[in-house]
Amino acid sequence: MSEFDMILKEKDNVISILKHENELLQRQITLLKEHLTSSKKREFGPKSEKVRNLFNFEDPDIFNETEIVSDETAPELNIAKVFESAKTNVKLKETLESFESEEIVYELTNDELNCDCGHTMHEVSKETVKELKYIPEQFKVIRHRQKVYACRGCEKNELNTTFKKAKMNPRPFPNSVLSSSLAAKIVYDKFKMGLPLYRQAAHYYDKGAEFTRKNLGNWLLRTSDTLLPIYEKMKSSLINERYLHADETSFQVLKEPGKKATSNSFMWVYLNNDDNKPNCIYQYTPTRQGDNPKTFLNGFKGYLTTDGYGGYNNITGVITTGCFFHARKYFVESYELKGETNMSVSKVFIEHINELFQIENQIKGLSSEKRTEIRTNESKKITDSIYEKLISYRDKVMPNSKLGKAINYSLNQWSHLIKFLEDERIEISNNRAERAIKPFVIGRKNWLFANSVKGAKSSEVLYSIVETAKLNKLDIYEYLVYVIDHFEDLKDESKVYDYLPFSDKLPEKLKVRT
């Protein structure tokens, strides 16, 4: 080979190497651009999916809630002019009629009843204007006075005097000013309304009651101790279910043995998919290790729907199922990065997954046989098509790109995602758990952290009871007052079930009007 040929060959090698390096750099640039776009979206963009309208998925924007939910054409709720003979908005009418009312009657005076023609006017109809009045909360001190009695005969004869004390009704919190109603209010405000204790203390101060945060915190601990039998019975009931959902989120516990205050602890949520008797349990753990769900689910045998976290896998007796909503979310993130490939390919998968959800909406309320038939004949065709496209595009996109990660997530989760085809009771998404964990996430933004392990374990008890009461459409405050007032029965294991939020033996008055 001549020297000239050698130079040409070396030049071709250099060109080949440079082309390869250029391809790698272009891929790096593409990935960095994706990362930058994603970072900007997380930091400055709306938290909801921009394509929700395009693909018929709703994701309420909390910040713009007033603008989104308001409707100038809707009936006015605060003041409604209602003629007795006219048809009114049903929900508005029910709202106004559900409260205690008082009536102010406006009449003409005797002089005003005289008509210009010389006759006396008579009543022909009434016009009623209704308004809702807010009555601020108030405190009342209940003094429990036990009278003590002595025998005058013993006193007169200088014998050992006999004393008797009148029996007082048992109280849930002896040696404390805390009542069932105040305990229920504190729990409701923190675990339903997300109001941290320092804000509650400030509110009570405005009402003339000087409670410190320490007072409120101690009362929450005592309340959770009182309600612990309900939590334990709810948990044992949940483990006996056949279908569960699970999710987890991080938070900080400041005074946790062996850990820095800035390290993460975790709150897990487990719930059934029974709309008639929903049951939701929170559990605090110091870590996210897989031993935590394994310990909690000990004795459970059935299907567990999750978002794909590996810690839920390989638990004896547990079959994990996947979440198509999560799979869809990754394709939406890819779609939002724009780019011809991202948008065209992502859109195909989003639309297919949406078709699955549309089928699920259509088969709600149908018999088990019909649901199974439709899933087998229609849903399976869609999942087969999705899988074929996942395999087809897998090697055509960069694995570390948003689109590549979306495809790999679905492929890695595929055996779990299609489990819903085996049993009509399995749901195709983990949205139940996502919704259940959300109150904790929202509350965390307000109270930021738990102070101690005891406080975190108190939270798992109270969040579980409040969330389950809400899912069962109970008046949460009234329910809490009711079960605390029956604290003596909670000491009897055989009676506890009657006080669970999904018990059929709860009084009808505790249920929220629907």
Protein Blocks (a to p, Z undefined) as FASTA:
>chain_A
ZZklmmmmmmmmmmmmmmmmmmmmmmmmmmmmmmmmmmmmmmmmcfbdfklmmnopacdd
fklmmmmmpcfkbccfkbccddfkbccdfklmmmmmmpccddddddddfklmpcfkopac
ddfbdcddddddddddddddddddddddddfklmmnopacddddddddddfbghiabdfk
lmmmmmmmmmmnopafklmmmmmmmnopacdfklmmmmmmmmmmmmmmmmmmmmmmmmmp
mbdcddddddddfblghiafkbccdddddddfbfklgcddddddfblcfklmmmmmgoia
cddddehiaklgoiehiacdddfklmmmmmmmmmmngojklmmmmmmmmmmmmmmmmmmm
mmgoiafklmmmmmmmmmmmmmmmmmmmmmmmmmmpcfkbmklmmmmmmmmmmmmmmmmm
mpmkbcfbfklmmmmmmmmmmmmmmnopafbfklmmmmmmmmmmmmmmmmnopafklmmm
mmmmmmmmmmpmklmmmmgfkbckbcfklpccZZ
